[in-house]
Amino acid sequence: MRLNVNPNRMQLLRLKKRLVLAQKGHKLLKDKQDELMKQFIELIDRLKGFRKNVEDSYLKALHRFTIATAPLNREEIQEAFLLPALKFNLKVTEKQVMNLRVPSFQPEFEGDLVSYGYSNMPGDVDFALEDLRESLTMMIELAESMKKLELLADEIDKTRRRVNALEYLLIPNIRETIRYITMKLEELERGNLTRLMKVKDMLEQKEEKERADRRSKREAAGL
């Protein structure tokens, strides 16, 4: 489909410049799309095994904690963890991935993991809590990766739409308009050339007639 522009030389020059810019933009967006897809596929491959590891780690830690606290009643467990000595803070920052802002989660632990007396609690509880802390760290890393995956998918979709718009709409429309204007200008040039040739023929015929008239007058005067 042609663009709605006047078929003149100025528009033709503008469209040629616009076509060059559109082709450069298409190449840049295509390269960006390929790199985003590469990172997207790499992240999916990594998450396939990592998600299973996180689930296994959490279930293992939970099972270990359940077994370790089995000899204790509910009141003893609640009393042991009533005043936790460990503070948790999640630091959220951002990093750039192909001009895309991706959140980065950094878990921060302050204090002691153990807030109970060693004599009142089985030793396996210490290891179970350590496993739970490690499992929490892995969950946060998984959440960061999942968010990055979501943002990459959205950016890939946006980039793909822009690439398709340039490749299948704007660039073909500009080329079609350039061809149309070029044909119009060539047609006008041929028309002008034809008119000039006709004018030339008319002038030559007029000059030939004038020469003929002059010869006739000279011949008449000689007679």
HUVEN-V326071 format. One record per run of one state. SS is the DSSP state (2 for helix, 1 for strand, 0 for the rest). FROM is the first residue (numbers start at 0). TO is the last residue. Records with the same first field share a line. If there is no record, write none. Layout:
SS=FROM-TO ; FROM-TO
//
This chain:
0=0-7 ; 68-72 ; 80-84 ; 97-98 ; 111-116 ; 120-121 ; 222-222
2=8-67 ; 73-79 ; 117-119 ; 122-221
1=85-96 ; 99-110
//
